[in-house]
């Protein structure tokens, strides 16, 4: 069915390998963080890796209470600023490990005495060798230009790190359930194909979610851009209400990612507002009340916060593939792109 699709099918095994390769490493990192009294996390990544980093930010803060920020490479590479990362846990994420700007900032953090962690799929890459610790995605060669299995592996090892930093090791069995969660998402393929058929003539999507799902929403935005050549813009729901809500009129196209949990009330509220304004709404949710407010709906499995980001990410990748095919595009050959993007 295609390179990207075939690689998604391997994700349950990829997750198992990533867990095995990194369980001891995340414990070692957490132990050194505690020993050094580190209180802050800085994260850097581009594209899909940046989206995985946003998921990590939420879980690191929720579970460990450690404030987590994002490093912007141009501050170092363009403006020449000497940002002080001493006393930080510095986490650099890059599937290839060959991102020049990411490496430049990690190298600066090393000089300043930060505890650096490289998250890559290539143990021989410059970034992997530059980090004091390396978390190996263990995903094998990724041939798909639009990253899928490496993104799921990134989420896996980053969630393992967040749990280790929190000391709440009783949560680790949740990570062991990730392969099954991927399988549950893959089982939704007929419904995702149907959703793609229903929305194949739509363009210019607004994507909405909140909380831990924000990294997933941004990942869907990216995959719709690169696979289906469809413009999409993600907003956190509360940010959306502070201005961009003015974009909504009859016929505007909106996708809502709405797993049940702490944000359910926000999801129900925005879904109701959009229905009253006659927007076209595609909703992914396990709550039937929210699905009933949508133009099109995909019923998702009910699961915890960690697991839902995994399952929804896989479902969003499959939806993007199916939408691209319905639009007559080849998701395995996105124009203007190549597997490794080098930026400075």
N, C-alpha and C positions, 0 to 999 in steps of 0.2 A: 504493500500500500504506500510505500515511500520510505525514505531514509529516516526522516524525523519521527514518523509513526513507529517504525520498527525499533528505533532507539527508546521510545517511550515504553514499548513492551518489555524492554530489559530492565526497567527501573526497579522492580522489586529486588532483583539480584544485585543491582548497583548499590542500593541502600544497605543491604546485608554486608557487602564488602566494605562500604564506607564505615559502618559501625565497627566492624572487626578491626579495621586499620587504625581507628582513631580513639577508641574507648580509653586506652591508657594515656594517650597524649593529652586529651582534654582534662583528665585528672591531674596530670603533671602541671599543665598551665594554671589550673585553678589553685593548686598548691603554691606555686610561685607567686601568683597574684596575692594570695593571703599572706605569704611570708614577707613580701615587699610592701604590704599595706597599700596596694594600688586601689584607687577609688573611682577612676574614670576610664571609659572606653572610647576610643576613636576608631571609626570604620571608614574604609575607602574601597571603592569599586566602581566599575563602569557598566552600563547597560544591565543585562540580566544579573550580574554580580552585585550591582548597586541595589537592585530590587531584593535580592536575597539578604543583603546587608540591612535593609529597612526592616525586614521581618526579624532579623537578629536583634536589632535595636529594641524593638518592642519587647521581645522575650527576655533579653538581658535586663532591661529595666524592670519589667513586671516581676521576674523571678528573683533577681539578685538585688534590685534597688540601685544598681550602679548606673549613674547618668551616662548616656551614650550619645556621641555626636558624630557628624560626618566631616571628613576632610575633603576639601575641594582642591584638586591637584594644581589648578592654575595659580593658586596663592603661592605655591612653591615654584612651579615651572615657568610661569610667565612673570609674576611680580617679584620673585626672588625673596619672598618673606621667609624669615627664620622662625616658624611657629614652634613654640616650646611644647613638645610632646613628652617631656620627662615626667615620670610618674603615671603614665598612661599605659593601658593595655591597647596596643595598636594592631588592629585586625585588617589585613589587606587581602582582598578577594579578587581572584582573576582565574578564570577557567584555564587559559593558556599559560599564565604566569609570565607572559612576555609584554605586558603593558608597561611602556616606558615611563609614563607619568606616575602610575601607581608605584612602580619600583623606586622612582626618585623620591617620593614622599616617605616611603618606608625606610629608605636609606637615611633620610634626614632624621626620622624618628629613632633609628638605631644609634646614630651619633649622639643623640640627646639622652640616651639611656632608657628609652621606652622598652617595654616588654613586647616584642614584635611577633606576630603570628601571620604566616602566609597560608592562604587557603587556595590550593590550585589542583589541577588535574594532571600536573606534570612535575614529578619530584626532581627532575633535572633542569627545570626552568630557572631563569635568573631570580625570580621572585621567591620561589621555594627555597633556594639556597641562601637568600638574603635574610629571611626571617629566622629569629632564634628558634621558633617552633614552626613545623610545617604540618598542616592538616591535609592529608592526601584524599582527594575526592574518590579515587579508586574506581572511576567510571569507565576506564578503558578509552580508546580512541573515540572521540565524538566527531562523526562525519557530517552531521547535520549543521548547516550554517547557522540556523536559528537554534540556540542552545535549549535543550530540554532536559536530558538526563543529568547533565552537569549541574543545572540549576537545582534539581531535586536533591542531588548529592550535597550541594552547598547548603541547602536548608537543613538537611539531616545533620551534617557535622556542626553547623552553627547552633542548632538547637541543643545538640549534645554539649557544646561549650557553654551555652547559657545555663543549662541544668547544672553542669559541673561548677560554674561560678557561684551559683545560688546555694550549693551544698544540699539541695533537695534531691538527692539521688533516687528517692522513691519514685520520681517522675520518669526515670530512664526507661522503664518498661513501655511507656507511651511511644518512645522512639522505636522500640522493637516492633510496634504494631504498624509502622509506616509502610512496609511492603504490602500488607493487607489493605491499607487505605488506598494505595495506588491501584491495586486490583479492583477495589470498589469503584474508583473513578473510571477505570477502563471499561467496566461493565455498563457504564452510562453511555457508551458510544452511540447506540441507536438513537437515544434521546438528544444527544449533542448533534448528531447528523441532522435530525429533524429540526432542531433549533437553527442550524446553519441554513437549511432549505427555506425556513420561514423568514430569515433575515438576509438572504443573499442579495436582495435589491436595495438594502439600506447601506448608507455610508455616514461618516461623520458622527461617531458615537461619543457620548458622554458616559464615562464609567464612574460609578459611585460605590463606595464602601466606607468602612471606618475601622479604626483600631488595628488589630493584628493583621487584618486583611489588606491593608494599604499596599504592602509590597506585592501582593498577588494582583491587586488592581493595576498597579504600574506594569507588572509583567504582562498582563493581558493587553494593555495599551501597546506595549512594545511588539508583541506577537501579531496583533492586528495590523500594525504599521508594516512590519517586515514580511509577513507571510501573505496577507490579503490586500496589501497596498490600500488599506482603509484608514483614514484619519481617525484617531481616537484620543481623548484627553481624560486622564483620571483626576478625580477630586475626592478628598475626604468629604463626607457629607456635611459636616459643620463648616468647613472651608467653602464648600459649594454654596451654602446659604448666605455667605458673606460676599455676595456680588455676582458670581457666575450663574446663580439661580435665574437671573434676568435673561439668560439664553433660552429658557424653556418656553416653548409655544407649541401649539398643536402640530403634531407630526415629528417633533424632534426625537432623535433616537437615543435611548438611554439603556445602559446595562447596569444592573444592581447585583452585587455579590453580597448575599445577606444570610450568613449562617446564624442559627439561633445562639443566643448567649447574651452577654452584657449589652450589646448594641441593638438588640431586637427592636426596642421601642423606636430608635432612630430610623431603622429600616422600614418599619411599618408607617411611620410618619411621612418619610419622603416618598414611599410608594403610593400613599394616599394622595399626596399633593400632585404627583405626576399624573395619576389617573384623572384627577379633576381637571388638569390642564390638557388632557387628551394627547399626552406624549406616547410614542411607541416604546414600550418597556419590555426588555428581556431580563428576567430575573432568575438567578440561581440561588435556591434556598431550600432548607428542610422544613420551613414553616409554611403550612398550607395557606394560612391567612394572608401572608405576604405574596405568595404565588397567585392567589385569587385576584390580586390587584394589578397583575401584570398582563400585558398583551400576549406575551409568550413566556412560558415558565419551564424550568427544568428542576425537578425534585431531586435534591441532593441528600446523601446520607447524613444523619445526625451524629456529631462527634465533638470531641473536645477542641480547644483553641489550637493546640499544637497540630493535631491531626488534620483539622479542617483546612489549614493553610496548604498542607501537602496535597490533600484530595482535590481542593479547588484549583490549585496550580496545574495539576495533571489535566483536570477537566477543561481548564481554559486553554491549555496547549492543544488539546484535541479539538475543541471548538474552533480555534483559529485555523487549524489544518483543514477542517471540514468546510469552513467558510471560504477559505482560499480556493479550495477545489470547486465549490459551488459558483464562485465568481470566475472560474476558468483560469486561475493562477496556479503556479507550481510552488508550493511552500518549501520545496527542497532546493529551489534555485532563485532566491530573492534577488532582484536586479540591484546592481551597484554595490553589492555586499560580498565580502569574502569571510572565511572562517575566523581569522585572527585580525582584529582591527588594532592598528598601532597608532596611538595618539600621544602627543607631547604636551 
